[in-house]
Amino acid sequence: MKYSMCNNVEHPNSRRDFLCRAGGGFGALAYAALTGESLFAARNDSPAAEKIPHYRGRAKNIIWLFMEGGPSHLDLFDYKPELNRLAGQTLPDSFPRPVTAMGEINSPILECKRKWSQCGESGLWISDWLPHHHAIADELCVIHSCVSDGINHAGGVCQMNTGAVFGGRPSLGAWISYGLGSSSRSLPDFVVMKDSNSMVVNGVRAWGSGFMPSGHQGVLFEGGEEPLRNLNNPQGISDSQQQRKLAFINQLNRKHYVGRESNTDLEARIRSYELAARMQTDAPEAIDLQNEPEHIRKMYGLDDKETEVYGRQCLLARRLVERGVRFIQLYSGAGSKWDSHSNIEGNHSRLCRGVDKPIAGLIADLKQRGLLEDTLVMWGGEFGRTPMSEKGTGRDHNPTGFTMWIAGGGAKGGQTIGATDDLGLYAVEDKLHVHDIHATVLGMMGLDHTKVVYMHKGRPERVDLNEGHVHKGLVSGA
């Protein structure tokens, strides 16, 4: 006997079928009660719903320490004695002439004025510009052979974030959000912070979702003691009044959304309103650093004006990781302040003092809490600097060979990957292009980069533009 259809749901054909469906419904009801979601929100058809990775990745969260402007690998991590031996001379004839942003290919080689030490049991070379990094050397996997295609800041920042030198593609954080979904109900899954009011090159496109639904883009937290504004109710409005108002607004939004499902910007705006409402409950506690013990605040440098800004970002990143935020990007030198075409001594000295202690504190704090095993920390900029001088006191852009490092999240610490030539100009051993770095990061998060595919205009798109390979040597035990 056939049963009539009601709301496109077929009636059960047997008592057993009825009990099975009813049991599943009660399970959904229990899940909704435990999570605080509505019964319909508990369904797993939301694009932001948490997804199962392709395999068990070592990393569950990412903190990306982005030094915008291009930090000099030659003065920080890539020790090259030949720089000082050949200082004042032009590049030897054996070196192919590079393409540089300012065309300073025939300028004399600039010496490195730093003092270097082999640090930790691994003996990693680190300069005196980063003295606090000496204590975390054995946690670092230093990649000396990074390469990219961006010769200027716009193209370099764009490619390091999105894989392409031209805008319009999703950022790495958006791909992670798309591949794994959201792991936090009351906080954004992708958070961005910067150390000043200056805007990052390319603006919000650096953490945008490109052709993906807008819900995967990053959320910018403001600097200072109030990263998120308007978290508290307006004066004279009780919690119950606020919740009733928000519920009514959400009802109107959802009604307006019917028939406009293809508008991903509208969907993202509605979801952002819903998330903002939930954040009023949980976010104030998450971003409140006053409850941190004094020794932890000092560990991050919050007691020093030079380190307080980036220290606050790093400490907040640790608190967000503890609360399930998947991807956090912290910009140092927003507005390309690491750019050092002249006076690299003054520029890098100041910026290194601002980030050295906070970063070392972050690594140490994550480790002592058992979070470093699950949290992948990345460091680097959009490119490095040339061995040739510019204006006599600075270095030009160098995308043909530069340094990044990773720590935690299954990375094998205390090792170096790849190498540049004797002057640090070109990567000559085990090159890792930006595409390879992105593919490897996805792999460490449990995602097969060849299977994280988004169809755009009939074309299957991937984070690596079909060019990246996972570097298994970065992973402990691989």
PEPECOR-V483859 format. One record per residue. NEAR is the number of other ideal C-beta (glycine too) atoms within 8 Angstrom. Layout:
near->[NEAR:NEAR]
This chain:
near->[2:3:7:5:7:6:4:4:6:5:7:8:5:6:6:6:9:9:8:8:9:8:8:8:8:8:8:11:9:8:10:13:7:6:8:7:9:6:8:5:8:10:8:4:4:7:9:9:10:6:7:2:11:6:6:5:12:10:14:9:13:16:14:12:12:11:14:17:14:18:13:12:16:13:12:15:12:12:7:12:6:8:15:8:6:10:10:6:7:8:12:7:4:3:10:4:5:10:3:13:7:8:5:11:9:6:8:9:14:14:8:10:5:9:5:9:9:6:12:11:5:10:7:14:11:12:14:8:11:11:7:11:13:11:9:13:13:10:11:13:14:12:15:15:15:17:12:12:8:16:10:8:14:9:12:18:16:17:15:12:9:13:11:10:8:7:8:7:11:14:15:13:15:17:14:16:16:12:12:13:11:10:10:11:8:9:15:9:12:18:14:14:15:12:13:9:3:8:7:12:12:9:7:8:10:14:14:11:12:10:10:11:9:11:13:14:13:15:8:9:11:8:12:5:4:6:9:10:5:4:8:5:9:4:4:3:7:6:6:6:9:11:9:8:8:10:8:8:9:12:8:8:10:9:7:8:11:7:4:8:7:4:7:10:7:10:14:12:9:12:10:9:12:9:11:8:10:11:12:11:6:10:12:9:6:10:11:7:12:4:4:8:5:6:6:10:12:9:9:16:14:12:6:9:4:8:16:11:10:15:15:13:13:14:18:13:14:13:11:12:14:8:10:8:15:14:15:15:14:15:12:15:12:12:11:11:13:15:9:14:9:9:8:14:8:7:13:15:9:9:14:11:9:13:13:14:12:16:14:12:15:15:14:11:13:14:11:6:8:6:12:13:9:10:15:16:16:12:10:13:14:13:12:17:16:13:12:16:12:13:7:7:9:14:15:13:14:17:13:8:16:16:13:11:12:14:15:17:18:12:13:11:11:12:8:9:13:13:10:16:10:5:13:14:13:10:16:8:7:10:9:14:11:12:12:14:13:15:14:13:13:15:13:15:16:11:14:9:14:6:7:13:8:11:7:7:4:4:6:6:10:11:13:12:10:4:6:14:6:9:10:6:8:13:12:8:5:7]
